[in-house]
Amino acid sequence: MRLNIFQRVFTKIHELSNFRILTIIVDVQRSLASQAKQRSPYPLVKGKQQNPLKYIKSCIDSGYLGLFVFHQETPPHTVTLRSFGSGPAARNDGAPDPALKRTHNDRHSPSMGCFSMNKTYRSIWNEADQTWVAAPETAAARGKSMRRLAVLVTSAVGLAASGTSAFATTTTTAPTPGTVGQGGLELCSGAKGYSWGSSGGSQSIDCSTDGKGTTDGLAFTLNNAADTKGGYGFGASTVQVAGYQNGTLNIKGASIMVYGPTTFDSIVTMSNQKIVQMAPGLVAANSTEAVNGSQLYATNQNITNLQDYVADAVMYDTPAHDTLTLGGTNAKVPVALRNVAAGDLAPASTDAVNGSQLYATNVNVANLQDQVADAVMYDTPAHDTLTLGGTNAKVPVALRNVAAGDLSPASTDAVNGSQLYATNVNVASLQGQVADAVMYDTPAHDTLTLGGTNAKVPVALRNVAAGDLSSSSTDAVNGSQLYEVSQGVADNTTYINNLTENIVNGKIGIVQQNQATRDITVGKDTDGTIVDLTGTAGVRQLTGLAAGTGAGDAVNVAQMQSAGFQFDNVGGVLNKAVTYDAGSIAAGSPSITLATGDGFSQYHRNGDRNADFLPAGTIISNVANGIQDTDAANVGQVQDMINSYFQGGGATANSARILAAADTSSGASQLAASTGADAVQYDSSAHDTITLSSTSGGNVKITGLQDATLAVGSTDAVTGQQLFATNQQVANLDQAIQNVSNNGSTALSTSTTSGAATAAGAQSIAIGGGAAATGDNSTAIGDKANASAKNSVAIGANSIANREDAVSVGQEGAERQIVNVKAGTSGTDAVNVDQMNSALAQQNTAVNQQISGLRNSINTVEKNAYAGVAAAMAMPNLTPSAPGRTVVAAGGGYYKGGSAGAVGVTYRSANAHWLMNGAVAVTNNGDAGVRAQIGYEF
């Protein structure tokens, strides 16, 4: 509470004076806590408790002006000021008024303290409060008249000339102490007064009725008589000193001392006189106080001392203060800047660094020289390429401890060895696949050779999907489809063989042979009346013809010759028999002339009989049975002969145009033709051909033929029945082949001039003109296709399959593409180009991602390396200046985009032999590095 009371005292004084109280010295108890601890109300003087009396004495001895007492018992609170000057309030021993002693024992006694007016204080009349106040000389007045200049000079106010007593009273009775209360300063009470003058003589200031004014007014006199001339005072709250208007106020005869501030309203002229004993004025930017000679002397000395300094002063190069050159803007020689404090090492710092900081940096740089020499550097300032080992490096450099890079389309990270190893494993795995991949022969993708363009051995193409079988299809067919075709061909071959065998054996076709009777028939199951054997070269001989025996049987040349017919080498009849109509012949001895319309004549000469006939021919009728060899035989005889010939000698002719065989028992040995045109004759005497021809030149039908023997050596003529069966089988085969050609059935259609196919290998198939399947289980499909190796397949014209278990669709220099191949799904499936391109694209993407990841990893390593270089540069390594001393330093480093800050400590042992250094650095990447060093010097 007491400390708060003092604060309130100061506040009250401040409120009363309207000025800041700067030097009222109060050395009393500092706080309630201190009081409670000491258990005593004694004030503290210089940190020690003292008796109040001793404290007051200390105030007096210390030159304080007086004592203030704060009364707090009853409001309003008042402050009583006591002077330590001469009078009842001050004794020779410095003891104060006994009335003040009770402050020692009474807890509720007034609080007290010492106050002083030091050299910077003055007494000022406050017109607003009508009181005298203590105020610092530097304070600004609030009252109307306080705007005057206050200086501590010899005043023009008249005081006592002798000055033997600085403070005196003209009364012998101790005055009642004045009090300051309710804003007033009481100087005297009632008729009591104080004066200043020579030896305390006549008063110059009192509270009497002297002077102009009221009885309680305060008057000032301005001469030694101390009368009221020349000045006056008025009002209990106003004191004014003035001279007569337009007059001069002269103060002579004594020294003037002013103990409080004095304010002048106009100019003070010193008439070239000194102002002495002037206290030092406040030297400040806003100070209006006068300075004394000592202050000016000190300033002059400083200026004198600074003359050399100014010449050597470090000056800015420009008024903008943006550059500074040591030695001057034109300096050519560097200037040492010493005793520079360690600058702040931070990204935003603009401090200068001293030699020790730079030394640490140099040490770090020196330590990093080898590291920097081995640092990974960009090839160009653009930072677009980086070559490990340098741009001219010839030997690859290993990059180790690389983090796994990001594998993504947009990644630029470097990949490490493990990632690349995985890629290599994949690539190695794919190499075999790529090496075994089916590749186009040309970039045009128009041909494809299994096994490569230079392949010599056919390659098996397995797991091929069934291709589309249509007229526009370009699909490859698989083995099952070809097997079906082969089976169809095999079935057709078997069928054809069976058909051929049946035809040959006479089981089917137009010419057939009864398997039981072995009789051959020609067209027995077909209609038609003529069997035409004419070929492109004309008529044909019918050879191997047995002698006819039945009415419908054909006769052979032998029978005709037996009947007496003679034939030339082209089958012509040499001994033609002629018959005439009845009554058309007349006989004479040497000759017979027939005078008929037909112009027939017959003559006999030299024992021969000759007859000439007209082209139309003449029937000889009523011819008697000939007896002699040279007799003419009538039809009856000839018919009997023919019948006898074909029917065992007893047959008779059925018509006049059919020859009848003579009864062999009658000794007839030759046939006789009723007419030459109706005889069947050999075409030549060789009897190797017979041409059947009608009288109109048309074909001749042979009917009633027995089924011929259908065998390899058979020369029998086949009957229509046998040939019909064969034709039916051929027609069926033709239809089956046509079905293959038209709708892809199991039959096959070919068109070639390369000859027959050859399937010489075991279980081999050859389809196509000149196709050859000579290897076991081989297949050759296509014109001149050749499958010579075991289990080989040659597909397409001129394809060659000469390697086992291989499929060839061409040959060297004439390769083919396999198009429309479906994407493979199993391990042994063929892959198409889309699959291969997709796989390669995926692999390329993976490799590119890994390369990109490796690149990003290298970039990260590069950034970390640069940051590491910066961290090494930033670590301070400053050496202490003396043994036993420690240097704490901070450093910063920047290197190619990498930056770091570091703090280091270096200690030199007391014996100066040992140096210990430690530092820690943090990079812009967030990495931290620690360094520790120890060294011994000897």
Summary of the structure (lengths in Angstrom):
residues: 938
radius of gyration: 79.9
end to end distance: 68.5
largest distance: 246.6
contacts: 2748
relative contact order: 0.08
helix: 23%
strand: 16%
